[in-house]
């Protein structure tokens, strides 16, 4: 299949059989912690670094804004009440990560389903491992089709690196699986971010009235969602929208940190813009203490965000 077919009119890889005989798909080859050998990990990450730079993220921003506008339009057309998680906060971040990775639109629902099975303990370890193998086979096929590519998405960059023999196909597949699984944290962060905004109407109203504060607010909200860094933030239960430096570690530290900090911030910025400006009066339709927590997944967050407007 040609590069043009993949990038301009992509055929869903899920519609094609996995490479090799049944059960012979490429194993992502991660250790018990889900990590590549450090040397292989470093080589693979170097190959995809361009996709996660400011320029790489800006490359997809307008497409992502259009995708989000469609979701918000559907939300408004369906009318309240609605589950904000199901309607917007789950599908949008997943679509953004797939866009960055070069996963065709028709394959994204299946990719999201695999990721949830891998992360969920409620379906059992066997289901998670099966989903991981199937995702590995998928990326083996997709990356293999992109060898020699000049594209800018993750699959294209990994395919080009495999073609140049800078990384092996197994190493490329391992990183792709880890990046996709790690990217699911953006979905959970989006849900928890809007949980904060919906339970802090004063904060949401300030962001509506003062859009210039949004980038700083998003950074601070992302800081406080996964962490309580008491040494750097003396009152971690409060969002300090006017404070100076913000040395948070929302996306990890060291060689194995997830490199999607800039995409995650873009997702949050676009969501805040689209939902606060586009859905006036957006608010929870049930008391906050009645929101169920998602069971059997990591990280945990609200199972749903029932809203009205």
C-alpha positions, 0 to 999 in steps of 0.5 A: 500500500502506498504512502498516499493511501495511508495519509490521504485516504487511509484504509482501516488497518483493522479491516486487514488480517494481522501479519503472520499466522494467528498467534504470531503477531509481534509481541510488544516485548515490554518488561514487567514494568511495561518498559523497553530496554533503555538503549532501545527506548532511547533510540525509539524515542529519538525517532519520534521526538519531532511529533511531540515538539511544539511544531509537531503539536501545532501541525494538528491543532486546527484539525483537532479543533475541528474534530472537537467542534463536531463533538460539541455540535452533536452534544448541543443538538442532542440536548441536555441532560448528557454525559460529558465524558461519553460525548466529548471528554473520552472520544476527543483526547483519544482521537487527538492521540490517534491523530498524532500517531497516524491511526486512521479515523476508522480504526480509532474506536478499536484502538480506544477499546484495546487501550481500555482493556489493557488498563482495566483490571475488571476484565481480567489479565488475560483480556488485557494481554490479548488486547496488548498483543492485538494492538502490537500486531496492529502497529506492526502492520501500520508501521511496516506500511510506513517504511520509507515514509516522509510523514510527520506522525508517529507511525510514519516516523517509526516506519522511516526509522525502521527503514533506515535500520535505526530501530527494529520493528519490534522496538518501534512497535513496543514504543507505539504501544507504550505511547498509545497506552500512556496517551489514555492518561490524557482522557482521564486528565480531561475528565478530572479537569472538568470535574474540577471546573464543574465543582468550582463554578467560580473558577469556571466563571473566571476562565469564561470572563478572563480568557487570557488566564486560561493557558496558565490555569490549564497548566496549574490544573494539570499540575494539581490533578495527579499530584500533591507537591507540598514542597513546591505548592504550600496549599495544593488544594487550591489553584493558583492561577496567578503564581509564577513558575510551575515545576510540576511533573504531571507527565513524569520524569526521567527517560521513561516519562510520557512525551505527550505533555504538549499534546495534553496541554493542547487537548485541555486548552481546546476543551476549555475553550470549546466547552466554556465558550460554546456551552453557556451554563454548563453544570453538573446535573447531579450533586458532586458526591453522587458521581461514581468513580471508575472501578478497576482502572488506573488512574481512577476518576469519575465514571461519568459527568452528567451535565446540563446547561 
